[in-house]
């Protein structure tokens, strides 16, 4: 298990129109953008002014360019992001913003590589932010204060403590849905999450974890959809849990909300966003 204190099938995306037919997203105005969630099982994207577009799964035969939440094949990721940007933003990226989410404990090397990949696409602005911040923007309460985000993905499980929107602590286990047998999955996943929250509780000197548990942890990722997982977690934690609406897309939807906020502030002119300011 890693903590914040440690120092720290590849196909072209298919875009669906509001009428349900495949096609290219249409945009109007000078300011455009997209948000991307590069996951271990595939990629999802949100297009400003349009919404969620269909994602793509990595081709296991070709090798996954993202493993355990980290980019391991920058060339393949760059190519995929280029195809996606061409489809939804066009060749002229002037006035556009791209938001990319990453695991909370991905580390500086991964974040730097993500910045380089976005810069190569030529947008006017780029934002790299943690998946927990993105998930909270979509599924978290609006009253501020402490919040626990439990993200249970294909190859990673993360628990993040946010206090007033900032990352206060985090734990990560390099175990996900693809590592567990279906019959054992609810119990094993709940045990992993409980161990991480217990570790955070023991090091919490200000009661933030206790306050977040009273609210109920927000559950995201495919694990939140698995039968038995939310109930098992609630039983183990002794508190209600709150699965996000459509938990497998909560991160990219939240990144899309943050993107839309950036674009609203920027207006119709050239967007300039300093990367790395959002954790």
C-alpha positions as CSV (number, residue, x, y, z in Angstrom):
1,X,0.0,0.0,0.0
2,X,1.3,3.4,-1.0
3,X,0.5,6.6,0.8
4,X,0.8,10.3,0.3
5,X,3.5,10.3,2.9
6,X,5.7,8.0,0.8
7,X,7.0,11.0,-1.0
8,X,6.3,11.0,-2.9
9,X,-7.9,-2.9,-26.8
10,X,-6.6,0.3,-28.4
11,X,-9.2,1.5,-30.9
12,X,-10.1,5.0,-32.2
13,X,-12.7,6.6,-30.0
14,X,-16.3,6.6,-31.3
15,X,-18.3,9.8,-30.7
16,X,-22.0,9.7,-30.6
17,X,-24.3,12.6,-31.5
18,X,-27.3,13.6,-29.5
19,X,-29.4,11.6,-32.0
20,X,-27.5,8.5,-31.0
21,X,-25.6,8.0,-34.3
22,X,-21.8,7.8,-34.5
23,X,-20.1,10.9,-35.7
24,X,-17.9,13.8,-35.0
25,X,-18.8,16.2,-32.1
26,X,-19.8,19.6,-33.4
27,X,-18.6,22.8,-31.6
28,X,-19.5,26.4,-31.9
29,X,-17.4,29.4,-30.8
30,X,-13.7,30.0,-30.3
31,X,-13.4,28.3,-26.9
32,X,-13.4,24.5,-26.9
33,X,-12.1,21.8,-24.8
34,X,-12.0,18.1,-23.8
35,X,-11.4,16.2,-20.6
36,X,-9.8,12.8,-20.7
37,X,-9.5,10.0,-18.2
38,X,-6.7,7.6,-19.1
39,X,-7.5,4.4,-17.2
40,X,-5.9,1.0,-16.9
41,X,-8.8,-0.6,-18.8
42,X,-9.3,2.1,-21.4
43,X,-10.0,5.8,-22.0
44,X,-13.0,8.1,-21.7
45,X,-13.5,11.6,-22.9
46,X,-15.8,14.6,-22.2
47,X,-16.2,17.2,-24.8
48,X,-17.1,20.8,-23.8
49,X,-20.6,21.8,-25.0
50,X,-21.4,18.2,-25.9
51,X,-20.8,15.9,-22.9
52,X,-19.6,12.3,-22.5
53,X,-18.4,10.6,-25.7
54,X,-17.9,6.8,-26.0
55,X,-14.6,5.7,-24.8
56,X,-12.3,2.9,-26.1
57,X,-10.8,-0.1,-24.4
58,X,-7.2,-1.0,-24.7
59,X,-6.2,-3.9,-26.9
60,X,-4.6,-6.5,-24.6
61,X,-3.0,-8.1,-27.6
62,X,-1.2,-4.9,-28.5
63,X,-0.3,-4.2,-24.9
64,X,-1.9,-1.7,-22.6
65,X,-0.2,1.7,-22.7
66,X,-1.5,2.5,-19.2
67,X,-0.8,0.0,-16.4
68,X,-1.7,0.4,-12.7
69,X,-2.8,4.0,-13.6
70,X,0.6,5.0,-15.0
71,X,1.6,5.7,-18.6
72,X,4.0,3.0,-19.7
73,X,3.8,3.5,-23.5
74,X,3.9,7.3,-24.1
75,X,4.0,6.8,-27.9
76,X,0.7,4.9,-28.0
77,X,-0.9,7.3,-25.5
78,X,0.2,10.3,-27.6
79,X,-1.1,8.7,-30.7
80,X,-4.5,8.0,-29.1
81,X,-4.8,11.5,-27.7
82,X,-3.9,12.9,-31.1
83,X,-6.7,11.0,-32.8
84,X,-9.1,12.1,-30.1
85,X,-8.1,15.7,-30.3
86,X,-8.3,15.6,-34.1
87,X,-11.9,14.2,-33.9
88,X,-13.3,16.6,-31.3
89,X,-11.2,19.7,-31.5
90,X,-10.0,19.7,-35.1
91,X,-6.5,20.5,-36.3
92,X,-6.6,24.1,-35.1
93,X,-6.3,23.9,-31.3
94,X,-6.1,27.7,-30.7
95,X,-8.4,28.7,-27.8
96,X,-8.8,25.1,-26.7
97,X,-8.2,23.6,-23.3
98,X,-7.5,19.9,-22.5
99,X,-7.9,18.4,-19.0
100,X,-6.3,15.1,-18.1
101,X,-6.8,13.2,-14.8
102,X,-4.3,11.0,-13.1
103,X,-4.2,8.8,-10.0
104,X,-3.5,10.8,-6.8
105,X,-0.3,9.0,-6.1
106,X,0.9,8.7,-9.7
107,X,4.1,10.6,-8.9
108,X,5.9,13.6,-10.5
109,X,7.3,11.5,-13.4
110,X,3.9,10.5,-14.5
111,X,2.5,14.0,-14.2
112,X,5.4,15.5,-16.1
113,X,4.9,12.9,-18.9
114,X,1.1,13.8,-19.0
115,X,2.1,17.5,-19.3
116,X,4.4,16.7,-22.2
117,X,1.7,14.7,-24.0
118,X,-0.8,17.5,-23.6
119,X,1.7,20.1,-24.8
120,X,2.4,18.1,-27.9
121,X,-1.3,18.4,-28.9
122,X,-1.0,22.2,-29.1
123,X,-3.9,23.5,-27.0
124,X,-3.9,27.0,-25.6
125,X,-4.3,25.6,-22.1
126,X,-3.7,22.3,-20.3
127,X,-4.7,21.1,-16.8
128,X,-3.5,17.9,-15.2
129,X,-5.3,17.1,-12.0
130,X,-6.0,14.1,-9.6
131,X,-8.8,11.7,-10.3
132,X,-10.0,12.3,-6.7
133,X,-10.4,16.1,-7.3
134,X,-12.3,15.3,-10.5
135,X,-14.6,12.7,-8.9
136,X,-15.4,15.1,-6.0
137,X,-16.4,17.8,-8.5
138,X,-19.0,15.4,-9.9
139,X,-20.1,13.3,-7.0
140,X,-19.1,15.1,-3.9
141,X,-21.3,17.3,-1.6
142,X,-21.2,21.0,-2.2
143,X,-20.8,21.9,1.5
144,X,-17.0,21.7,1.6
145,X,-15.3,20.1,4.6
146,X,-13.7,16.7,4.6
147,X,-14.5,14.0,2.0
148,X,-13.3,10.5,1.4
149,X,-13.2,9.4,-2.3
150,X,-12.8,5.6,-2.8
151,X,-11.9,4.8,-6.4
152,X,-11.9,1.1,-7.3
153,X,-10.6,0.6,-10.8
154,X,-9.4,-2.2,-13.0
155,X,-5.8,-2.2,-11.7
156,X,-5.7,0.3,-8.8
157,X,-7.7,1.1,-5.7
158,X,-7.2,4.5,-4.1
159,X,-8.7,6.2,-1.1
160,X,-8.2,10.0,-0.9
161,X,-9.1,12.4,1.9
162,X,-10.0,15.8,0.6
163,X,-10.4,18.8,2.9
164,X,-12.1,21.8,1.4
165,X,-11.2,20.4,-2.1
166,X,-7.5,19.9,-1.4
167,X,-5.8,16.5,-1.1
168,X,-4.9,16.0,2.6
169,X,-4.0,12.4,2.5
170,X,-4.2,9.4,0.2
171,X,-3.5,5.7,0.0
172,X,-3.1,3.4,-3.0
173,X,-3.1,-0.4,-3.5
174,X,-1.9,-1.8,-6.7
175,X,-4.8,-4.2,-6.8
176,X,-8.0,-3.8,-8.8
177,X,-10.9,-5.6,-10.2
178,X,-8.9,-7.5,-12.8
179,X,-6.7,-9.0,-10.1
180,X,-9.5,-10.5,-8.0
181,X,-11.7,-13.6,-8.5
182,X,-15.4,-12.6,-8.8
183,X,-16.6,-14.6,-5.9
184,X,-13.9,-13.2,-3.6
185,X,-14.0,-9.7,-5.0
186,X,-16.4,-7.9,-2.5
187,X,-14.7,-9.2,0.6
188,X,-11.1,-8.6,-0.7
189,X,-11.9,-5.1,-2.1
190,X,-13.7,-4.1,1.2
191,X,-10.7,-5.4,3.2
192,X,-8.3,-3.4,1.0
193,X,-10.3,-0.2,1.4
194,X,-10.8,-0.7,5.2
195,X,-7.0,-1.2,5.6
196,X,-6.3,2.1,3.8
197,X,-8.9,4.1,5.7
198,X,-7.7,2.6,9.0
199,X,-4.1,3.7,8.2
200,X,-5.3,7.2,7.4
201,X,-7.4,7.3,10.6
202,X,-4.4,6.5,12.8
203,X,-2.4,9.4,11.3
204,X,-5.2,11.9,11.3
205,X,-4.7,14.4,14.1
206,X,-7.5,16.7,13.3
207,X,-10.6,14.5,13.0
208,X,-11.0,14.9,9.2
209,X,-11.3,11.2,8.5
210,X,-14.0,10.9,11.2
211,X,-15.9,13.8,9.7
212,X,-15.6,12.4,6.2
213,X,-16.9,9.0,7.4
214,X,-19.9,10.7,9.0
215,X,-20.8,12.1,5.6
216,X,-20.2,8.7,3.9
217,X,-17.4,7.9,1.5
218,X,-18.1,8.6,-2.2
219,X,-17.5,5.4,-4.3
220,X,-16.3,5.6,-7.9
221,X,-14.8,3.2,-10.4
222,X,-16.1,-0.1,-11.7
223,X,-15.9,-1.6,-8.2
224,X,-18.8,0.5,-7.1
225,X,-20.9,-1.3,-9.7
226,X,-20.0,-4.8,-8.5
227,X,-22.9,-6.5,-6.6
228,X,-22.1,-6.7,-3.0
229,X,-19.2,-4.2,-2.8
230,X,-21.1,-1.1,-1.6
231,X,-23.0,-3.1,1.1
232,X,-19.8,-4.9,2.2
233,X,-18.0,-1.6,2.5
234,X,-20.9,0.0,4.5
235,X,-20.8,-3.0,6.9
236,X,-17.0,-2.9,7.3
237,X,-16.9,0.9,7.8
238,X,-20.0,1.1,10.0
239,X,-21.3,4.0,7.9
240,X,-23.4,4.6,4.8
241,X,-21.5,4.8,1.5
242,X,-22.5,6.9,-1.5
243,X,-21.8,5.3,-4.9
244,X,-21.6,8.0,-7.6
245,X,-24.1,8.1,-10.3
246,X,-22.5,6.1,-13.1
247,X,-19.4,5.5,-11.0
248,X,-17.3,4.2,-13.9
249,X,-17.5,7.6,-15.6
250,X,-17.5,9.8,-12.5
251,X,-13.9,10.9,-12.9
252,X,-14.2,12.0,-16.5
253,X,-17.5,13.7,-15.8
254,X,-16.0,15.6,-13.0
255,X,-13.0,16.6,-15.1
256,X,-15.5,17.8,-17.7
257,X,-17.2,20.0,-15.1
258,X,-13.8,21.5,-14.2
259,X,-13.0,22.0,-17.8
260,X,-16.3,23.8,-18.3
261,X,-15.5,26.0,-15.4
262,X,-12.1,26.9,-16.8
263,X,-13.7,27.7,-20.2
264,X,-16.4,29.9,-18.6
265,X,-13.8,31.9,-16.8
266,X,-11.7,32.3,-20.0
267,X,-14.6,33.5,-22.1
268,X,-14.3,33.4,-25.8
269,X,-10.7,34.6,-26.0
270,X,-7.4,32.7,-26.0
271,X,-7.2,30.4,-22.9
272,X,-4.0,30.3,-20.9
273,X,-3.9,27.8,-18.1
274,X,-0.8,27.2,-16.1
275,X,-0.4,23.4,-15.8
276,X,0.1,21.7,-12.5
277,X,-1.8,24.1,-10.4
278,X,-4.6,21.6,-9.6
279,X,-3.8,18.5,-7.5
